[in-house]
Amino acid sequence: MERNIRSCIVSYCKYFKGKYWQDHYNFPFPKILLICSNDQTKEFLSRFVPKTLEKEEVDVGFFLALKSDIQERGIQIDTWEAI
């Protein structure tokens, strides 16, 4: 599973670097919201995403939340953790 998540994060970075969004829309690049099924995945992403952003030299906003938190409280501002 981690391999799929890694490739997804890298794909978002490459899409940003390719400037497709920036060249075709008059809006800022959207924030990426990732819902994690468990604490282990959230911890992995909180380390992996910043390293990938630095390596790819991109400034994309990523936010993490636990699925259980969303199920309990719904989607709230304080549900999301910026990374």
C-alpha positions in Angstrom: 0.0 0.0 0.0 2.8 2.4 0.8 4.1 2.1 -2.7 0.7 3.3 -4.1 0.6 6.2 -1.7 4.2 7.2 -2.6 3.5 7.2 -6.3 0.4 9.2 -5.8 2.3 11.9 -3.9 5.0 12.0 -6.5 2.4 12.3 -9.2 0.8 15.3 -7.6 4.3 16.9 -7.4 5.0 16.2 -11.1 1.6 17.6 -12.1 2.4 20.8 -10.2 5.9 21.0 -11.7 4.4 20.5 -15.2 2.4 23.7 -14.6 -0.7 22.3 -16.4 -3.1 23.6 -13.7 -1.3 27.0 -13.5 -1.4 27.4 -17.3 -5.1 26.4 -17.7 -6.9 27.8 -14.7 -7.0 31.2 -13.0 -7.0 29.7 -9.6 -4.2 28.7 -7.3 -3.2 25.0 -7.3 -5.6 23.2 -5.0 -4.6 21.9 -1.6 -4.4 18.1 -1.4 -6.5 16.4 1.3 -5.4 12.9 2.3 -7.7 10.8 4.5 -5.7 8.1 6.4 -7.2 4.9 7.5 -5.0 4.6 10.5 -2.3 6.3 12.6 0.5 4.3 11.0 -0.4 5.7 7.5 -0.7 9.2 8.9 2.7 9.0 10.6 4.3 7.7 7.4 2.8 10.4 5.3 3.7 13.2 7.8 7.4 12.1 7.2 7.2 11.2 3.5 5.3 14.2 2.1 7.7 16.9 3.3 10.8 14.9 2.1 9.1 14.5 -1.3 8.2 18.2 -1.5 11.8 19.1 -0.8 13.2 16.6 -3.2 10.9 17.6 -6.0 11.3 21.3 -5.1 7.6 22.1 -5.1 5.3 24.1 -2.8 2.1 22.1 -2.7 -0.2 22.2 0.3 -1.0 18.8 1.8 -3.3 18.1 4.7 -3.9 14.9 6.6 -6.9 13.6 8.6 -7.8 10.3 10.1 -10.9 8.5 8.7 -12.1 7.8 12.2 -12.0 11.5 13.1 -14.0 12.4 10.1 -16.5 9.7 10.8 -16.9 10.9 14.4 -16.9 14.7 13.9 -17.4 15.2 10.2 -15.1 17.4 8.1 -14.1 20.3 10.3 -11.3 22.8 10.0 -9.5 21.3 13.0 -9.8 17.8 11.5 -7.0 18.5 9.1 -3.3 18.7 9.9 -1.1 20.7 7.6 2.2 19.0 6.6 
